[in-house]
């Protein structure tokens, strides 16, 4: 039995979510192969080759996969599927787009956002915004699986490297074309992998007030997140959103400031190791999941906290 893990990367660096995904894959007995599809991505393949627990890296280095367009990348994954009984990918926005296409091409069901591997054909996944856990069994010959990476630890690296196999690219599907992208650069940690996250909600009142969180985040080495209400109000861009329709996170420390705690937001952060909530409404749902709660005006608390740190 062989297992294929699709790596998340930016053609230069392997993303940590790949390591979480491999941890999930190791809970099934079988050789684990890692697919690196990109352009000028040889360094990523070499980095992947040192991951513990895998037996092979498959590298497809071609301009066609530089931006991992779903139409072309799904064709590639489907073309490799005959050698595998399980295909894992992290449940990132990228692979939420790609993997359903792979499942459709193979005429199998997709198993999305798993949080536990019970056996080679049975998995757990959250439903109803995490308020219930579904046990899903698949009898399909190939199981297409996306992994909620916050539910699994990261596998480690080793000093030894496994074999890297080069595979030729397929022809262009012609169904889509890359136009442009805007990547926000920041010295702060990436929201998906940060150990500390401080998130703001509608209670901050404006985009200018998010500077209070940013100053605090810089002082404690945290990433800055936001609730959907804050994103919809235009306070911060949508790549900062934490929640069911944003990023699912599980940092060591999550500080929620001015966030009431709608069920969709809780679904994205309630697995954090420690949760601190600051809200002037003592009935706010966020306090139901908080380890520490402070009922106070955030505009009074944040300057004091900034001074004390």
C-alpha positions in Angstrom: 0.0 0.0 0.0 1.4 3.4 -1.0 0.3 6.8 0.2 0.8 10.1 -1.7 1.0 13.4 0.2 0.7 16.6 -1.8 3.1 19.3 -0.5 2.2 22.9 0.1 5.0 25.2 -0.9 5.8 28.5 -2.6 8.5 27.1 -5.0 11.2 28.2 -2.4 10.1 26.8 0.9 8.1 23.9 2.1 5.2 25.0 4.2 4.9 23.5 7.7 1.3 22.3 7.0 2.9 19.6 4.9 4.6 18.2 8.0 1.2 18.0 9.8 -0.3 16.3 6.8 2.5 13.7 6.7 1.8 13.0 10.4 -1.7 12.1 9.5 -0.5 9.9 6.7 1.9 8.0 8.9 -1.1 6.6 10.9 -1.8 4.4 7.9 0.6 1.6 7.2 2.4 2.0 3.9 5.2 3.8 2.0 4.7 7.6 2.0 5.6 9.5 -1.1 5.6 13.3 -1.3 4.7 15.2 -4.5 6.4 18.6 -5.2 4.7 20.2 -8.2 6.1 23.7 -9.0 8.6 25.7 -10.9 12.3 26.0 -10.0 11.3 24.0 -6.9 14.4 21.8 -6.6 15.3 23.3 -3.2 11.8 22.4 -2.0 12.2 18.8 -3.2 15.6 18.6 -1.4 14.0 19.9 1.8 11.2 17.4 1.5 13.6 14.6 1.0 14.8 15.0 4.6 11.4 14.6 6.2 11.2 11.6 8.6 8.9 8.8 7.7 8.7 9.1 4.0 10.3 6.9 1.4 10.3 9.0 -1.8 9.9 12.5 -3.2 8.3 13.0 -6.6 9.3 16.3 -8.2 7.5 17.8 -11.2 9.4 21.0 -12.0 7.7 22.9 -14.8 6.4 26.4 -15.4 2.9 24.9 -15.8 2.8 24.4 -12.0 4.4 27.6 -10.9 1.2 29.0 -9.5 -0.5 25.5 -8.9 -3.6 26.4 -10.9 -6.2 23.9 -9.9 -7.1 22.8 -13.4 -3.5 21.7 -14.2 -2.5 20.5 -10.8 -5.6 18.3 -10.4 -4.8 16.6 -13.8 -1.3 15.8 -12.6 -2.4 14.3 -9.3 -5.1 12.3 -11.0 -2.6 10.9 -13.5 -0.4 9.6 -10.6 -3.4 8.2 -8.6 -3.2 4.6 -10.0 -0.2 3.9 -7.8 -1.8 5.0 -4.6 -4.7 4.0 -2.3 -4.6 7.2 -0.3 -3.9 10.8 -1.4 -3.5 13.3 1.4 -3.3 17.1 1.1 -3.5 19.9 3.7 -6.9 21.6 4.0 -5.6 24.9 2.9 -7.4 27.3 0.5 -5.2 26.0 -2.3 -6.1 22.4 -1.9 -9.7 23.0 -1.0 -9.8 24.1 -4.6 -7.6 21.3 -6.1 -8.6 18.1 -4.3 -12.4 18.1 -5.1 -11.4 18.3 -8.8 -9.1 15.2 -8.3 -11.9 13.3 -6.6 -14.3 14.2 -9.4 -11.9 13.1 -12.1 -11.4 9.7 -10.3 -15.2 9.4 -9.6 -14.7 9.0 -5.9 -15.9 10.8 -2.8 -13.6 13.3 -1.1 -13.1 13.1 2.7 -12.6 16.7 3.8 -10.9 18.3 6.8 -10.1 15.1 8.8 -9.0 15.5 12.4 -8.3 11.8 13.2 -7.4 8.6 11.4 -9.2 5.6 12.9 -8.2 3.0 10.3 -7.1 2.9 6.6 -10.7 3.5 5.5 -12.3 5.3 8.5 -11.7 8.9 9.6 -13.2 11.6 11.9 -14.1 15.1 10.7 -15.9 18.0 12.3 -19.4 19.0 11.1 -21.8 21.8 12.2 -19.0 24.2 12.8 -17.2 21.7 15.0 -20.1 21.1 17.3 -20.3 17.4 16.2 -17.8 14.9 14.9 -18.7 12.6 12.0 -17.1 9.2 11.6 -16.7 8.6 7.8 -15.8 5.3 6.1 -14.8 5.1 2.5 -14.8 2.0 0.4 -13.4 3.8 -2.7 -10.3 2.3 -4.3 -8.6 5.7 -3.9 -9.3 7.8 -0.9 -8.9 11.6 -1.5 -8.3 13.3 1.9 -7.7 16.8 3.1 -6.3 17.2 6.6 -7.1 19.8 9.2 -3.5 20.4 10.0 -4.1 22.0 13.4 -5.3 18.6 14.6 -1.9 16.9 14.0 1.6 17.6 15.2 4.5 18.3 12.8 6.7 15.4 11.7 10.4 16.0 12.2 13.3 16.2 9.7 16.1 13.7 9.6 19.8 14.0 8.6 19.4 11.5 5.7 17.6 12.2 2.4 15.4 9.9 0.5 15.3 9.4 -3.3 14.0 12.2 -5.4 12.2 11.1 -8.6 11.7 13.5 -11.5 8.4 13.1 -13.4 7.5 14.9 -16.6 4.7 17.5 -16.7 1.5 17.0 -18.5 0.2 19.3 -21.3 -1.6 22.5 -20.4 -5.3 21.9 -19.9 -6.0 25.4 -21.3 -8.8 25.9 -18.8 -7.3 28.7 -16.8 -4.5 31.3 -16.9 -2.6 33.0 -14.2 -3.0 36.8 -14.2 -1.5 38.2 -11.1 -1.2 37.9 -7.4 -0.6 40.3 -4.5 1.3 38.9 -1.5 1.4 40.9 1.6 4.9 40.8 3.2 5.3 41.0 6.9 8.0 40.4 9.5 5.3 38.8 11.7 4.8 35.1 11.8 2.5 33.4 9.3 -1.0 33.2 10.7 -1.3 29.4 9.9 1.8 28.4 11.8 2.3 31.1 14.5 2.7 30.0 18.1 1.0 33.2 19.4 -1.9 34.9 17.7 -3.7 38.1 18.8 -7.0 38.6 16.9 -9.3 41.6 16.8 -13.1 41.8 16.2 -15.7 44.4 15.4 -15.2 45.8 18.9 -12.0 47.5 17.7 -14.2 49.9 15.7 -11.9 50.8 12.9 -8.9 49.7 10.9 -6.8 52.5 12.6 -7.5 50.8 16.0 -6.0 47.6 14.7 -2.6 49.4 15.2 -3.1 48.7 18.9 -3.0 44.9 18.2 -0.1 45.2 15.8 2.1 47.0 18.3 1.3 44.4 20.9 1.9 41.6 18.4 5.3 43.0 17.5 6.2 43.1 21.2 5.4 39.4 21.8 6.2 38.0 18.4 2.6 37.2 17.5 0.7 37.0 14.3 -2.4 39.2 13.9 -5.8 37.7 13.1 -9.3 38.9 12.9 -12.9 37.8 13.1 -15.1 37.7 10.0 -17.0 40.7 11.3 -13.8 42.8 11.4 -12.9 41.6 7.9 -16.4 42.3 6.5 -16.2 45.8 8.0 -13.0 46.4 6.1 -10.8 46.8 9.1 -8.2 44.2 7.8 -7.8 42.2 4.6 -9.5 38.8 4.4 -6.2 36.8 4.6 -6.3 37.7 8.4 -9.6 36.0 9.0 -9.7 33.2 11.5 -12.7 30.9 11.5 -14.8 28.4 9.7 -14.5 30.3 6.4 -11.0 31.6 7.2 -7.9 30.0 8.6 -8.1 27.2 11.1 -5.5 27.8 13.8 -4.2 26.1 16.9 -1.4 28.2 18.4 0.1 27.8 21.9 -1.6 31.1 22.9 -4.7 32.8 21.2 -5.7 36.3 22.4 -9.2 37.4 21.3 -9.7 41.1 21.6 -13.2 42.6 21.1 -14.4 39.3 19.6 -17.9 38.2 20.7 -17.2 34.6 19.7 -19.7 33.6 17.0 -19.8 29.9 16.4 -18.0 30.3 13.0 -15.1 32.0 14.7 -14.9 29.5 17.6 -14.7 26.7 15.0 -11.4 28.2 13.7 -9.5 28.7 17.0 -11.0 26.6 19.8 -8.3 24.0 19.6 -5.7 26.6 20.7 -3.7 25.4 23.7 -4.5 28.5 25.8 -7.2 31.1 25.0 -7.4 34.6 26.5 -10.5 36.7 25.8 -10.9 40.5 26.4 -14.4 41.8 26.0 -16.6 44.3 27.8 -19.7 42.0 27.4 -19.5 39.4 30.2 -22.1 37.3 28.3 -20.0 37.1 25.1 -19.8 33.5 23.9 -16.0 33.7 23.6 -15.7 33.3 27.4 -17.2 29.8 27.1 -14.0 28.6 25.5 -11.5 30.9 27.1 -9.0 29.7 29.7 -8.7 33.3 30.9 -11.2 36.0 30.5 -11.1 39.7 31.2 -14.4 41.7 31.2 -13.1 45.2 30.4 -12.9 47.9 27.8 -10.1 46.9 25.3 -9.1 50.5 24.8 -8.2 50.7 28.5 -6.6 47.3 28.7 -4.4 47.2 25.6 -2.3 50.3 26.5 -1.7 49.0 30.0 -0.8 45.6 28.7 1.6 47.3 26.2 3.3 49.1 29.0 3.6 46.0 31.2 5.2 43.8 28.6 
